């Protein structure tokens, strides 16, 4: 049983939804019965891919100000069972996140998910990020008796920067005894941390890459929880994510000007030409058409791209930039596009089809993240034959072989990014189509990650069964 705030394509605001859905489907493909508990957001019910849903049980959660009630709805999306939680208007709204009742929304979701596990008795509960972490604490405290003790628990850390931290009085929404509000439990510098509900009680903590698992134990990346990660390092592992290679397939992608694969990569030249025409950019030398795609945030290093842009342009590069988020960053990128309209393209917003055309048509994709638990951009770049140029951090370091399947640079600065782009351009010029074929051969699927996950889940299930 997965418990998560997102599940692609029904509910998705970023990479979390892709990762949760991709892993669920990969485990189902390996023969496991997989279910996912998910809030019944308005967007889920309205999504064209939403399956037929039937009521599958009532829910009532006691709170100091009165019970919150609702129901579970069940359906099936491919091989995965969906359990959607409707709860007194907490999720039937346009946005997945935000609002004054955020603590209540996800504390209630976690409590309901724990109770659902008591009913269904899965082998393992897998809680994804802070939104579902309290389900593990609830299962291991309020419900930890009889057969329920045989349910294993795994906390997945997709992004430790988001810890579900709320004022201490939000503890009343958890349904848990006050004695759990301690530094060894849910308290964090006087606040409530929902993420700690999973980190402190789970049988396994899985970070979304091996390097990120190590980084979490350090002050630079632990964000105040590094001591807890160090204390539980014997339970902490890292497994890099994959991507859905059927959904992202350059041989069959209707958004592209031409299809291509590792046996016949020639279509990529057509994609490059068509992209330049679409964006109104002059054609740079091979290796110097650069893209960056994703959320406009300092974490993702967009400010470094903006700082490096003048030198990149002096060196003959062209930039194709797509993303939404921070307004200050968007303004800087818009100014660059205005100054060099034939050399810089920027779209403030999200366009999934255009993103895939950027991966398929550009020579390299810039990924200068300050931290990156796993990352999808570099995997998508490789899948579409573009060279990722990335800061050597987290999952970027685990999924890129420097000088072979991408370029890594150790220190984050505009100069380091410019120098890395030059290395990438030289590599592209030297190896030509052989480099593209090598990138297209990289296995970015869920095949290997799912096998590693299977090993961890089997071990957790065996340990938990032995307790009963």
C-alpha positions in Angstrom: 0.0 0.0 0.0 1.4 3.3 -1.1 0.2 6.5 0.6 1.1 9.7 -1.4 -0.1 13.2 -2.2 0.5 12.7 -5.9 0.0 10.0 -8.5 0.6 10.7 -12.2 -1.2 11.5 -14.4 -4.2 12.1 -12.1 -2.5 14.4 -9.5 0.8 15.9 -10.3 2.6 19.1 -9.5 6.2 17.9 -10.2 8.4 14.9 -10.2 6.7 13.3 -7.1 3.7 12.1 -9.0 5.8 10.6 -11.7 8.0 8.8 -9.2 5.1 7.4 -7.2 3.2 6.2 -10.2 6.3 4.8 -12.0 7.4 2.7 -9.0 3.8 1.5 -8.4 3.4 0.3 -12.0 6.9 -1.2 -12.1 6.2 -3.3 -9.0 2.8 -4.3 -10.4 4.5 -5.4 -13.6 6.7 -7.6 -11.5 3.6 -9.4 -10.2 2.9 -7.6 -6.9 -0.5 -6.4 -5.9 -0.1 -2.6 -5.4 -2.6 -0.1 -4.1 -2.2 3.7 -3.6 -4.0 5.8 -1.2 -4.5 9.4 -2.5 -6.5 12.4 -1.6 -9.6 12.8 -3.8 -8.6 16.2 -5.2 -11.0 17.9 -7.5 -8.4 17.6 -10.3 -8.3 13.8 -9.9 -12.1 13.4 -10.3 -12.0 15.7 -13.4 -9.0 14.1 -15.1 -9.8 12.2 -18.3 -7.8 9.3 -17.1 -9.7 9.0 -13.8 -11.2 5.4 -13.6 -14.7 4.5 -12.6 -14.9 4.8 -8.8 -17.1 3.0 -6.3 -17.6 3.7 -2.7 -15.5 1.4 -0.5 -16.0 2.4 3.1 -16.8 5.3 5.4 -14.2 7.3 7.3 -14.6 9.2 10.6 -11.7 10.9 12.4 -12.1 12.4 15.9 -10.8 15.9 16.3 -11.0 18.3 19.3 -13.5 20.5 17.4 -15.6 17.6 16.1 -15.3 14.6 13.9 -14.2 14.9 10.3 -16.0 12.4 8.1 -15.9 11.1 4.5 -15.4 8.0 2.5 -13.0 5.9 0.4 -13.5 5.6 -3.3 -11.9 2.8 -5.2 -10.9 2.3 -8.8 -8.2 0.8 -10.9 -5.7 2.6 -13.1 -4.0 -0.1 -15.1 -2.6 -2.6 -12.7 -2.7 -0.3 -9.7 -5.6 -0.1 -7.2 -6.5 3.5 -6.3 -8.0 4.4 -2.9 -9.2 8.0 -3.0 -10.0 9.8 0.2 -13.0 12.2 0.3 -13.0 14.1 3.6 -15.4 16.9 4.5 -14.2 19.3 1.7 -10.5 19.1 2.6 -9.4 18.0 -0.9 -12.1 19.1 -3.3 -10.5 22.4 -4.3 -8.4 23.6 -7.3 -4.9 23.3 -5.6 -3.2 20.3 -4.2 -1.3 22.3 -1.6 -1.6 25.5 0.3 -4.1 27.0 2.6 -4.5 27.6 6.3 -5.6 24.0 6.9 -2.6 22.3 5.4 -1.7 20.5 8.6 -5.2 19.2 9.1 -5.5 18.1 5.5 -2.4 15.8 5.5 -2.6 14.8 9.2 -6.1 13.6 8.4 -5.0 11.9 5.2 -2.2 10.0 7.0 -4.5 8.9 9.8 -7.1 7.6 7.3 -4.3 5.8 5.4 -3.1 4.1 8.6 -6.7 3.0 9.4 -7.1 1.8 5.8 -4.0 -0.4 6.3 -5.6 -1.8 9.5 -8.6 -2.8 7.4 -6.7 -4.2 4.4 -3.6 -5.6 6.1 -1.0 -5.0 3.3 2.4 -6.6 3.7 4.0 -3.1 3.7 2.9 0.5 4.0 5.1 2.8 1.9 4.7 6.5 2.8 5.9 9.0 0.3 7.4 12.3 1.7 5.9 14.3 4.6 2.3 14.2 3.3 1.9 10.6 4.3 4.7 10.1 7.0 2.3 10.4 9.9 0.6 7.2 8.7 3.7 5.2 9.8 3.7 6.8 13.2 0.0 6.1 13.7 0.3 2.5 12.5 3.3 1.9 14.9 1.7 3.5 17.9 -2.1 3.7 17.9 -2.7 0.5 16.0 0.5 -1.5 16.8 -1.1 -4.7 18.2 -2.1 -8.1 16.9 -1.9 -8.7 13.2 -1.2 -5.0 12.5 2.3 -5.5 13.9 3.0 -7.7 10.9 2.6 -4.7 8.5 6.0 -3.4 7.5 6.6 0.3 7.0 8.9 2.3 4.6 9.3 6.0 4.5 10.4 7.4 1.2 12.3 10.8 1.1 11.8 12.4 -2.2 12.8 15.9 -1.0 13.9 16.5 2.6 13.7 20.2 2.1 9.9 19.9 2.6 9.3 18.4 6.1 5.7 19.1 6.9 6.6 21.6 9.6 3.7 23.3 11.4 3.2 25.2 14.7 3.0 23.0 17.8 -0.8 23.4 18.2 -1.2 21.4 15.0 -0.4 18.3 17.1 -4.1 18.2 18.0 -4.9 17.1 14.4 -2.7 14.0 14.6 -4.9 12.0 17.0 -1.7 11.0 18.8 -0.9 11.2 22.5 0.9 14.4 23.6 3.9 12.4 24.9 5.0 11.8 21.3 5.6 15.5 20.9 9.3 15.2 22.0 12.6 15.7 20.2 12.8 11.9 19.8 9.3 11.9 18.3 7.3 14.5 16.3 8.7 17.7 17.9 11.3 19.8 15.8 12.6 23.0 17.4 9.3 23.6 19.0 7.2 22.8 16.0 5.4 19.7 14.7 7.3 17.8 11.9 5.1 15.4 10.1 8.1 13.9 8.2 9.6 12.8 11.5 6.5 10.6 12.0 7.9 8.4 9.2 11.7 8.8 9.8 11.5 7.9 13.5 9.2 4.9 13.2 9.8 3.3 9.8 11.5 -0.1 9.4 13.3 1.4 6.3 14.0 4.9 5.1 14.5 5.0 1.3 16.1 8.1 -0.2 15.6 8.5 -4.0 19.3 8.0 -4.8 22.3 6.5 -3.1 24.2 9.8 -3.0 21.2 11.6 -1.5 21.0 9.0 1.2 24.5 9.9 2.3 24.0 13.6 1.9 21.0 13.5 4.2 23.3 12.6 7.1 25.2 15.9 6.7 24.3 19.5 7.8 24.5 20.7 4.3 21.6 18.6 3.1 19.9 17.3 6.3 18.1 20.6 7.0 18.2 20.0 10.7 17.3 16.3 10.6 20.8 15.1 9.8 21.2 13.8 13.4 18.1 11.6 13.0 19.3 10.3 9.6 22.7 9.5 11.2 21.0 7.8 14.1 18.9 5.6 11.7 21.6 5.1 9.0 21.4 1.4 9.5 17.8 1.7 8.2 18.6 4.2 5.5 19.2 3.2 1.9 19.2 5.0 -1.5 17.5 3.8 -4.7 17.5 6.1 -7.8 14.3 6.5 -9.6 13.5 5.6 -13.2 11.1 7.1 -15.7 8.2 5.7 -17.7 10.0 4.7 -21.0 6.7 4.0 -22.7 5.3 7.4 -22.0 8.7 9.0 -22.9 9.7 7.3 -26.2 11.4 9.3 -28.9 10.5 6.7 -31.5 6.8 7.1 -30.9 6.4 10.6 -29.5 3.7 12.5 -31.5 5.1 15.8 -30.3 8.3 15.4 -32.2 9.1 16.4 -35.9 10.6 13.0 -36.4 11.0 9.8 -34.4 14.3 8.2 -33.6 16.0 5.5 -31.5 19.4 4.1 -30.9 19.3 2.0 -34.1 18.2 5.0 -36.2 19.1 8.3 -34.5 19.0 10.3 -37.7 15.6 11.7 -36.9 17.2 13.8 -34.2 18.7 16.1 -36.8 15.2 16.8 -38.0 14.0 17.5 -34.5 16.9 20.0 -34.0 16.1 21.8 -37.2 12.3 21.9 -36.5 12.9 23.2 -32.9 15.1 26.1 -34.1 12.4 27.1 -36.5 9.7 26.8 -33.9 11.6 28.9 -31.4 12.9 31.4 -33.9 16.5 30.8 -33.0 19.6 31.0 -35.1 21.4 27.7 -35.5 24.6 27.4 -33.4 27.4 25.0 -33.9 26.8 21.3 -33.0 27.0 20.9 -29.2 26.0 24.5 -28.4 22.2 24.4 -28.6 21.4 24.3 -24.9 18.1 23.7 -23.0 16.9 24.0 -19.4 13.5 22.7 -18.4 11.6 22.7 -15.1 10.6 24.6 -12.1 12.0 28.1 -11.8 13.7 27.9 -8.4 17.0 28.8 -6.8 17.3 25.1 -5.8 17.3 24.2 -9.5 20.1 26.7 -10.2 18.3 28.9 -12.7 20.0 31.9 -11.2 23.3 30.3 -12.2 22.1 29.8 -15.7 21.1 33.5 -15.9 24.5 34.5 -14.6 26.3 32.3 -17.0 24.2 33.3 -20.0 26.3 36.2 -21.3 29.5 34.1 -21.5 27.6 31.1 -23.0 26.3 33.4 -25.7 29.8 34.9 -26.3 31.0 31.3 -26.8 28.4 30.8 -29.6 25.7 29.0 -27.7 21.9 29.4 -28.0 19.5 28.9 -25.1 16.1 27.3 -25.1 14.5 27.8 -21.6 11.1 26.5 -20.3 9.8 26.7 -16.8 7.5 28.3 -14.3 7.8 29.4 -10.7 9.9 32.2 -9.2 8.8 35.6 -10.7 12.3 37.2 -10.1 14.0 34.4 -12.0 11.4 34.6 -14.8 12.0 38.3 -15.1 15.8 37.8 -15.5 15.2 35.1 -18.2 12.7 37.3 -20.0 15.2 40.1 -20.1 17.8 37.8 -21.6 15.3 36.7 -24.3 14.5 40.3 -25.1 18.1 41.3 -25.4 19.1 38.3 -27.6 15.8 37.3 -29.4 17.7 35.1 -32.0 19.9 33.5 -29.4 17.6 33.0 -26.3 14.1 31.6 -26.1 12.2 31.7 -22.8 8.7 30.6 -22.1 7.3 31.3 -18.6 4.9 28.5 -18.1 4.7 24.8 -18.6 4.2 22.9 -21.8 4.9 19.2 -21.6 5.0 18.6 -25.4 7.4 21.5 -25.9 9.6 20.1 -23.1 9.9 16.8 -25.0 10.8 18.7 -28.1 13.5 20.5 -26.2 14.9 17.2 -25.0 14.8 15.8 -28.5 16.2 18.8 -30.4 18.8 20.4 -28.2 22.4 19.2 -27.9 22.7 19.5 -24.2 20.4 20.1 -21.2 21.6 22.2 -18.2 20.9 20.8 -14.7 22.8 23.1 -12.3 20.8 22.1 -9.2 22.1 23.1 -5.8 20.7 19.8 -4.5 18.9 17.1 -6.4 17.5 14.1 -4.5 17.2 12.2 -7.8 16.1 14.3 -10.7 14.1 13.5 -13.8 15.5 16.1 -16.2 18.8 14.3 -16.7 17.0 10.9 -17.2 14.6 12.5 -19.8 17.6 14.2 -21.5 19.4 10.8 -21.9 16.2 9.1 -23.0 15.9 11.7 -25.9 19.6 11.7 -26.7 20.6 15.1 -25.2 23.7 15.4 -23.1 23.0 16.4 -19.5 25.4 18.9 -18.1 24.9 18.8 -14.3 26.2 19.8 -10.9 27.7 16.6 -9.3 25.2 16.3 -6.5 22.6 13.8 -5.3 21.0 11.7 -7.9 22.7 13.6 -10.7 26.0 12.0 -9.6 24.4 8.6 -9.5 22.8 8.6 -12.9 25.4 10.4 -15.0 28.8 8.9 -15.9 31.1 12.0 -16.4 32.4 12.2 -19.9 30.3 9.3 -21.1 26.6 9.8 -20.5 26.8 13.4 -19.4 29.1 16.1 -18.0 29.4 16.6 -14.2 31.0 19.6 -12.5 31.8 19.6 -8.8 31.5 23.3 -7.7 28.4 25.3 -8.5 29.2 28.6 -10.2 28.6 30.4 -13.4 32.2 29.8 -14.5 32.0 26.1 -13.6 28.8 25.8 -15.7 30.4 27.6 -18.7 33.4 25.3 -18.5 31.2 22.2 -18.3 29.3 23.3 -21.4 32.6 23.7 -23.2 33.5 20.1 -22.2 30.2 18.9 -23.4 30.5 20.7 -26.8 33.9 19.2 -27.3 32.6 15.7 -26.5 29.7 16.1 -28.8 31.9 17.3 -31.6 34.4 14.5 -31.1 32.0 11.6 -30.8 29.1 12.8 -33.0 26.4 10.3 -33.6 28.2 7.7 -31.5 27.5 9.8 -28.4 23.8 10.1 -29.3 23.6 6.4 -29.7 25.3 5.9 -26.3 22.8 8.2 -24.6 19.9 6.4 -26.2 21.2 3.1 -24.9 21.2 4.3 -21.3 18.6 2.3 -19.3 16.6 4.9 -17.5 13.6 2.6 -17.0 12.2 1.4 -13.7 13.5 -2.1 -14.4 16.6 -2.0 -12.1 15.1 0.4 -9.5 12.0 -1.9 -9.1 14.2 -4.9 -8.6 16.1 -3.1 -5.8 12.9 -1.9 -4.3 11.5 -5.5 -4.4 14.5 -6.6 -2.3 13.9 -4.0 0.3 10.2 -4.6 0.5 10.7 -8.3 0.8 13.1 -7.8 3.7 10.8 -5.4 5.5 7.8 -7.7 5.0 9.8 -10.7 6.4 11.1 -8.7 9.4 7.6 -7.4 10.2 5.9 -10.8 9.8 8.4 -12.2 12.4 7.1 -9.8 15.0 3.6 -11.3 15.0 
